């Protein structure tokens, strides 16, 4: 944990019913903020307000959600259509995914968080302290948020995520006058694309400059690590995933995980497959292709060789198993047992990439201390 937050401190140190209300015509010049890697949102700025468009709130969405941000006490801009109008800086906030937490902490606005559905799943240290001290209220489960408690909190807005536009809970929240803003960071398909969503959070707190600085360092660290990996003359073969019942689930060739392996200069054996999700294969097909793989990176929930043996002794047939070249992110846990990889890695792809490079090319990053990926017990 200390290793991750040393890095975070270093970064900080250098750093659906639509509201169709309109008012009389007004000419406003909007300047678009450069977003380099993320594809799911856009930011525009005018003298009187900011506009955020979320273009990919969920996979396959054809809807674009527009959010207008104005300074507290300012007049509503004219001739604007929007889904929510929010006064900034936001002082009381509810978010609904653990992947939202690191952005708040990096921007140093975690104290604005007043409620979360499933507090036990949050592992980030600063927010964990706020939960334990009663500053963050439990809101139940994300699929059925306790709206009674939420309405008592009266947050300035709720940052939500959804698999489609049919979310009765969010409609209830919106009908009470509390803005709901969709976040689609989980839809992004590239490591840096996910991380760049810190720029989405920043305008709600007038922290754009800080977000630019933070992301700039993450991008630089990631790019530099990728360049270092390209120097490797040896490209080891890699297997990933594990069996659940009789099916072996592993990353598809265009997935987020596969991109990490590719950028680490690994020969991921399913790199040429299509899709950004998971592949579902038989044990026999995986064994035929990967029995001699040099490394097995990402063993799902398994944290020890004994756990693997208890599920299936067939795992022992793999060369990587016998060479003790198995690595997992499931050993890096928060105080309440949550896996830090799921919460923190989308915001810190540079650390994930360095972990993998350190494992498969140990001579290239000898001083790196792995944070997410560790050898199985």
Secondary structure, DSSP 8 states (H G I E B T S, - for coil): -HHHHHHHHHHHHT----B----S------EE----S--SEEEEE-SS-EEEEES-SSTT----EEEEEEETT----SS--BSEEEEES--SEEE--GGGHHHHHHTT-GGGEEEES-GGG---HHHHHHHHTTSSEE-EETTEE-HHHHHHHT-SEEEE--SSS--HHHHHHHHTT-EEEE--GGG--SHHHHHTTHHHHHGGGT-HHHHHHHHHHHHHHHHHHHHHHTT-S---EEE--EEETTEEEEE-TTSHHHHHHHHTT-EETTTTS--SSEEEE-HHHHHHHHTT-SEEE--TT--SHHHHHHH-GGGGGSHHHHTT-EEESTT-B-TTS-BHHHHHTTT-HHHHHHHHHHHHSTTTSTT---SS-EE--
